[in-house]
Amino acid sequence: MPNQYPFWKYLLLTVTILLAVIYALPNLFGDDPAVQISAKNTTSMEAGIQDKLKDALRKHDIAYVSVENQQDSVLVRFTSTDAQLKARDVFKTALGDDYIIALNLAPKTPHWLRLLNANPMKLGLDLRGGVHFLLDVDVDTVIVARQEGDLNNMMTDMRDEQIRYMQAFRADKNMVIEFKDQDGLNKAMDLLKKNFTDYAFIKSADTAITASLTPDAMTRITNYAVEQNMTTLINRVNELGVSEAVVQRQGQTQISIDLPGIQDTARAKDLIGKTATLRFQLVDTDANMQNALAGNVPLGSHLYQYDKRPIVLKNQVILSGASITYATATMSESGRPAVSIRLGGGGESLFRRATAENVHKSLAVVYIEDNPQTQIIDGKSTTTHQQKETVISVATIQSALGNSFEITNLSDMKYAQNLALLLRSGALTAGVNFVQERTIGPTLGATNIHKGELSLLVGSVAVIIFMLLYYRVFGLIANLALVVNMLFIVAVLSLLGATLTLPGIAAIVLNVGMAVDANVLIYERIREELRNGVSPQASIHAGYERAFATIIDANVTTLIVALILFALGGSVVKGFAITLTIGILTSMVTAVFFTRALVNLIYGTRHVKKLSIGIQAPAKIREIQVSK
């Protein structure tokens, strides 16, 4: 019974291994210290900014490796950390406050590999060092703001329908509306049930209605508040220039943030915890721009800059960012990029009236950012708050705007997406509390990497020596499969953009032992067949065929446990579970199909009289001779 694979199976295995080599290769090149420059609240970089950066570096005699233009930023690489830090300060002076200047680590992956989307694995906080924060989102504040806004809308709707009520107020977690008579209550009940489907309305008395948010609505509000905070935090983390930052939800209301490579805890905490909001203000079209530029701004107005041009806005705020409950980029009916907005946090009546009275006039969106400044005064650290106001959008009012409207005539979809992010950031009414904060030094991270590499090396060498001595040629085949399996794990982690942590290294070490388990089952089955007097070819066939079901069962049970760990565990456990899952799947491929292919190449194409599969008992079977 010959053991042979068809040509296409060998071709498939060869291509798979070649792809694994390509996507694992970037991990050998290391990183360059770099400075990343990106524009604030704009869609494109300033023309000639690369030449400006090069001139600044030459002027201060700072050596650099390259200046690269990326999609939305410019990346400057350096040979040392000292040059990187000096360049950051130089760039801040040369470019001012219009750009985000952030430290980074840029992989030295060759261009041809980057074209294939081959990037190195990300290193977690415990391997690179950095800062960890655990934040709790104040969801109750969001719910209260939603209830207050909806209560105002309920009263407006009842007044529009001429339904008279005595008073409306919040009571604990509910809202109560009292009426003079039963007729008004019944009319209001029908109206409110129709217009406010997120609430359950019950008659709490003969002339009162109690409204409470449904469980589904509470869940949606909670999810939106946490996701909105995550969007804002991701944007703020990007300003730190952390290429491998991890911002993820933990539990119902908590957000975990890992910032590898960041050691300045105060700066990171300050940036993450700062607040921002929005204002909608009308453009003062009656203002004389020449007088305004000369300092004679009309009373009740203020001079701003928009798209590098002066613009005068009226001081009256017709809508604040707290009123926005939803904002997303979309396409308008004309096919142009737009931002769809939904209100619900109060102030909608003024906004509706003001826009109705100013149709065909311009409406501006002002982004207000609170920037805490820490200074040493009389030997003490004092923090002051400075507000920076930026006009981020100006659009023409086409009609009276209600609870839902669009900001149109935007330049492109990227700008619409950025504007939607800013609007959601401004609408953030859920505060965050720092529940936990932890700093891991880079030395500890390097120590963790060294210990992880050492444990992987020792474990691998021990397994390789054992398999080689105990199973001879078949052990050598299993060892080659073990190397290929580790190659597959690294390639898959790199391709998926997964973050390697210390528990992930532990999972790889565990996979080293688990990967050869399948081969041990197969080889012992082959030796058992040989002891029973079965021919080598038939023993090989029986070993792989009959051990396969046992291998599947053993790996599936381990896979189930890994999936449970991933679903229920924290961020540390998830890293272990992801790496373990990938290792289980790749080991099944290498331990069964790859080793079978090598065995078939060595023994399947010729008449075999004996197998080099290690020590057998009794001795007469160890060197079994097979007659023709």
N, C-alpha and C positions, 0 to 999 in steps of 0.2 A: 504493500500500500504506500505509494509515494506521497510525500507531503510537498505540494507546490502551490504557490500563489500565482494567479494570473498577472500579466504584466501591468495592468492598470492599477492593481493594489500597490505594487512597488512604486509606481509613478506617483500615486496619491500620497503615500507615506513620504517620499522624497520631497515633493512640493510642500507638504505640511511642515517638515523639518526645516526646509529652506526659509519658509515664511517665519517660523519661530526664531530662527537665527537673525533675520532682518529686524524683527520687532524687539528682540532682546538686546541687540547690538548697541542701541543708544545708551544703555546703562554703563558702558565702559568708558565714555568720553568725559564724564564729570561736568562741572559747572564753572561759569565765569562770574565774578562779581559784576553787577550791572546796575545802571540807573535807568528807570523807566519814566518817560515823560509823556503825559497825556493831557489833553485840553479839558478844562472844566466847562460843563454845560454847553458844549458845542459839538458839531458833528465832524469837523475836520481840523487838521493841524494847520498852523500858519505856514504859508508858502516860504520856503527857504529856511525853515527852522533847523535843518541839519547843518547847513553852513554856519548858522549862528552858534550852534552848539560847538562845532569844531573850532571856530574862532575863539570862543571862550576858553576852551581847553588849551589851545596853543598859547593864548595870552598868559595863562597861569602855569604853563609848562607842565601840564598833566598828561602823561602817556595813556593812550587808550588803544584798544584792540580794533574796534569797529563801531560805526554808527549805522544802525539798521532801521529802516522805515517799516513798521508793522501796520496792521489794519487801522487801528485807532490811536497809535502811539509811536514813539521813537525809543529804541533801545540802544543804550551806549554800553559797550562791554569794556572791562578793564582787566589788568593782569593781577591786581592786588586790591585788598580791602581798603588800604590807606588811600589809594587813588580814587576808589569808589566814593569814599566819604568826602574827600576834598571836592570832587566833581559835583556832588549833590549840593554842597553849599554854593559853589560857583554858579550852578544852574539856577538856584533859587534867586540869586541876585540878578542874573542876566534876564530871566524870564518873568519875574514878578509873580503876582497872585493869580494870573490867568491860567496857570498850568499846575498839574499835580506832579510833584517830583518825588519819586519813591525808590527806595533801595530794593534790589531784587537779586535773584540768582538765575542766570540764563544758561540753560543747558548748551554744551558745546557739540551738540549733535550735528553732523554734516548736513549740508543742504539737501543732498539727494535722499537722505533718510527722512528729513522733514517733509519732503514732497510726497513721500509714501505714508505720511501721518505716523511715522515711527518716532515716539518720544520716550524718554526715560520714565521709570516709575517715580511717583511722588513719595517723598519721605515724610512720615508722620511727625507729630510733635515730639514724641519720645526718642526719635532718632536724630532729628535736626536741632532740637531745642527750641524754645519759644515761650509763648504765653497761651494759657487756657482760661477761658471765661465760661461760666454757666449763668445765663440770664433767665429771669422769670418775667413773663409778659403779664402786665396788669390788665387782664381781659375784662375785669369788672368795670373799669373805667370806660371801655369801649361800649359795653352793654348799656351803661347809664347814658352815654352820649347818644347812642342809637335810640333809646327809649325817649329821651328828651326831644330829639329831633322829630321822631314819629309822632309824639304827642302834640307838638306844634302843628304838624301837618294835619293831624286829625281835627284839631280845632279849626284850622283854616278851611278844610273840606266841609265841616259842619256849618260854618258861617256862610260859605258859598252856596250851600243848599238851604240856607235859612232855617237850620235846625238849632233851636235855642237850648243852651245848657247853662247850668249854674256855675260850675267850676270843674277844672281838670287838674290833676296833680299826681305825682308819683308817690306810691306807698310801698315801702320795702322794695321788692323786686317786681312789683306790678304797677299798673297805672289805673287810676279811678276817674271816671267821668260821671258827674251828677247832673240830673235833669229836674225840671220843675214838674213834669207830668209823664205819664206812661206813653203817651203818643210820641213825644219827642224821643224817648228812649228807644221805642221800636223803630222809628225812622233812622236813628243813628246806628242802631245795631245792623240794619240792612246795609247802610252805606259803608260802615267800617269793615264789615266782613268782606265786602266786595273789593275795597281799595287796599286793605292791609291784611294780606293773606298769611303773613308771618306771625300773626297774633291769634290767640284763642280768646274769644269774648264770651263772658258769662254775666248774667244778671245777678249782681251781688246784693241787690235790694230792689224794692219796687221801682225806684227811680235812679238807679246807679248801675253802671257797667264797669266791670273789672277786666282789664286787658293784660295778658301775659304772653311773653314770647313762647312759641312752641319749641319743643326739644330740638327739632330739626333746625329751626332758625338759630337757636343758641349755639348749636354745633357749627353752623355755617359762619356765624359771627366770630366764634373762637378761632376757627381755622383761618378765616380771612385775616384776623388781627395778627396771628402768629406768622402767617405767610407774608403779610405786608411788612411786618417787622424784619423778617428774614431778608426780604428784598432790599430794604433800607440798609440793613447791616452788611449785606454782601457788597453793596455800593461803597459803604464806608471802609470796609476791609480792603477793597480794591485800591483805595487811596493810600493804604499802607504799602502797597506794592508787594504783597505776599502772594507768590505764585502758587503756593500749595495750601492756602488757607482752607479750612473746612468749617462751613457754617451749616448746621443741620438741626432739625427739630428733635427734641428729646422729651418724650412724654406728651402730655396734652398742651401745656403752656410754657414749656421751657425751651431755650435755644442754646446749643453748645457751640462755642467758637474756639477753634484751634488756629493759632497763628505761628507756624514754624518759622524760625529765624528771627523773630522779634524778641528783643530783650528789654526794650523800653516799655515797661508795663504801664507807667503813668500816661505816656503819649497814646498808647493803644486804647487804654480805658477811656481816656478823654475823647478820642475820636469816635469810638463806638457809642459812647453815652451821650454825645451832644444832640441837641434838638434842632429841628428846622420846621418851618411852616410856609404857607402861601397866602397871598392876597390877590384878589381880583379888583382892579381899579380901572376907571375910565380914562382914556386919553383926553387931555385938555386940548381940543382942536382950536380953541380960540386964542391960545397963548401965542405971543410973538416970540419966535425962537431966538432972534437976535437979541432981544431984551433979556430973555431967559439966560442966554449964554453970558450976558454982561452982568448977571446977578440980580436982575429985576424979574424974579419969578412971580407970576400972579398969585395973589392971596388965595390960599386953599389948594395950592398945587405944589409940585416938587419936580426938580429936574433929575432925570436918570439917563443912563446910557443903554441903548439896545442895538445890538449888532454893530457896535462901534460908531453909532450915531446918537446924537442927543434926542431925548423925547421927554415931554412934560406930561405928568400924570396928575390927576386930581387926587387929593389926599383921602377922600371918602372911600372907605373899603366897602364894596357892595357884596363881597363874599369872602370868607376866610377858608383856609385849607381844612379846618376842622369839619366843615360841612360836607366834604367829599368822602363818600363811602366806597367808591369804586372808580378806577381809571384804567383804560387799556387802549393800546394802539390798534387802529382799524383802518379801513378804507372807506372814504366818503362816497356818496352817490355819483360824484363826478370822476371817481377813480383816483383821487388824490389821497395821500396819507392824512390821517386825522386821529384825534384822541377822543374816545367816547368816555363821558363822565356821568356819574350818577350821584345825586345829592341825597342827604338824609340826616345830616348832623345839626340842622337848625339854620336859620337865616335865609331859607329859600324864598320867603315872601318878598323880602327887600330885593333880592337878586332878580326875581321875576319882574317886579315893578320897574326896577332900574333899567333892565335890558329892554323892556317894552317901550320905555320912554326915550331910548337912545338907539333905535334901530338904524343900521347903516353907519354907525359910529364905531370907533375902535375900542377894544377892550384888551387890557394888558394883564399878564400874569406875573406877579412879582414873587421871587423866591427869596425868603429870609432865612439866613443861616446864622445860628448862634455859635460864635467862636470864643471859647474860654481862653483867656491869656493869663499865664502864670508868671508873676514877677516877684522878685525878692525885694521887699520894702522893710527897712530897719531890721534886716536879718531874718525876717519872717516871709514865708511863701504866701503870697496873696493872689487869688484868682479873680480876675475881672472878666465880664462878659461883653463882647463886642458883636453887634449885629451887622452882617453884610447883606445888603439888598441888591438883587440882580433881576432885571427884567428878562424873562426867559421866553416869552411869547407875546405877540401882538396880533389879534385877529379882528375881523369886522363882524359886528353883530348883524345877523341876517334876519332874525325874528326874536320875539320875546322868548326867553329861555326858562324852562321849567325845571323839574327835578332831574331830567335827563337831557343832555345836549352834547354837541361835538365841537371841538376846536379844530377848524379846518384850515386849508391853504398852507399846510406845512411843507417844508422843502423836500423831505424824503422820509421813508419808513424808519430809518435809523433815528432820525430826529424825533419822529412821533413816539418811538419806543422810549427814548431818553426822557421826553417830556412826560410820558405816562408814568415813568419811574419817579420823576421829581414830584408829580402830583400825588402819587401814592405816598411818597415820603412826607410831603406836606400834610397829608391827611392823617398822618400817624397820631392817633390819640391814645394809644396804649403805651404807657410808660414801661420801662424795663428796670428791674432791680438786679444788681450783681449778687448772685447767690454764692458763687464760688470763683476764686481767682488763684491761679497757680503758675509759677514761672519755672521753666526747666532750662538749665544752662546748656550751652553748646558742648561743653566738656562732658557733661553727663550723656548727651546725645551721642557723642563720638564713642564714649565708653560702651553704651548700649549696642551700637553698631559693631564694635569690636567683639563684644561678648556674643552677639548673635552670630557673627561670621565664624567665630571660634567654635561655638556649639554646633553649627551646621557642618563645619569642616570635620570636627572630631566624630560627629555622628555618621557622616557620610563615609569617612575613611574606615570606621569600625565595621559598618555594614558591607562596604566593598570588600574588605579583607576577608570577612566571614564568608560571603557568598563565593568569592574566588577560591578559597581553600576548601569549602565544603562541596561546591558543585562544579568546580573546574571550568570547562568551556561554557557550560550552561550558566555558571555563576558570572563569567565574563559577559555573557549576553545580557544577564539581568542588570549588571553594573552599567553597561552601555544604555540600557533602558532607563536606569535611574538618572543618568546624566541628561538624557533627552527629556525626561519628565521635569526636571528642575528648569531646563531651558524653556519648556512649554509654560510652566508656571510664571516665570519672569516675563515671557512674551505676552501672555494673556493679561497679567497685571498692568503691563506697560500699555497695551492696546486699549484696555478699558479705562485707563486713567485712574486706576485705583490707587489708594494711598497705603504704602507699606509701613506698618508699625511693628513694634517689638513683639506683640502677640502674633502678628503675621509671620515674623521670622520663626517663632515657635511652631506655628502651623506648618511651615515648610520643613522644619526639622522632623516634626511628627510624620509628615508625608514621606520622608526618606525611609522610615521604618515601614510605613503602611504600603508603600509602593512595591516593596519586595515581597510582601505577604502573598500577593497573588502569584508571583513566580514560585514561591516556596510551595504553595498548594499544587501548582501545575507540575513542578519537578518531582515532588513526592508521589504524585499520582503516576508519573512516568516510571519512577523507580519501582513502584508497586507492581506495575504491569510487567516490567522486566523481571522482577522476582517471580512472577507467575509464569515465566517462560514465553511471554509474548515477544514478538519481533520488535526491534528498535523502531521501525517505521510505524507499526501499529501502536506501539507504546506512546510515541510522540502524538499521534492522532488522538488516542484515547485520553492522554493527559490534558490536552488543551480543550477537547470537547466536553469531557465529563467534569472538569474543574471549573468550567465557565459559569455554571449555574451557582455554584458556591461562592465564587468571586463576586458575582452580581449581588447576591443576597447580602454578603458582608459589607459591600460598599454602599448599597442602598440604605441599610440601617444607619450607617455612619453619616450618610448624606442627609437623612431625615433629622438627625440630631444637629448637624451643622445648620440646616435651614431654620430649626427652632431657635438656635442660638442667635442667628441673624435677625429673626423676627422679634425676639423678646429681649435680647441683650442690649447693653449700652454700647457707646461708641468703641470702647476698647474691645469688647467681646465681638462686635461686628467685624472688626478687622481680622480677628482670628478666624471667624466663621467664613468670611469671604475667601480668604487664602486657603482654608481647609477644603472648601467646596471646589474651588478650582483645582486643587491638588488631587482630590478624589477622582474628578472627571478625567484629568489628563493621565493619571496613573493607570486607569482602566484601559486607555488607548495604548500607552507604552508597554505596560506589563503583559498585555494579551496580544495585540496585533503587531506591535513593533518586534517583540521577542520572537513571535511566531514567524515573522518574515525572515529574521536572521537565522533561526533554526532551520527553516526551509532552504535558505541559501546554502547552509553548511552541510546539512544531512539529507535534504529532500531530493537532490538531483543525482544521487549516486547510490550504489548498493552499499548499505551500512552493515557492518558486522558488530560494531560495539559503539556505545555512546560514552562520551566523557562527561559523566554527570555525577561524579564524586563517589564517595565510599558507599558500598552496598553490602548487604548481608543476605545470605551467606557469601563466602568469598568466591565460590565457583560462579555465582551470578554476576559478581562485580565486573568480570571481564567476559561477559557472555559472548559465545560464539554462535553465530547463526548459520545453519547449513542452507544450502541453496534449495 
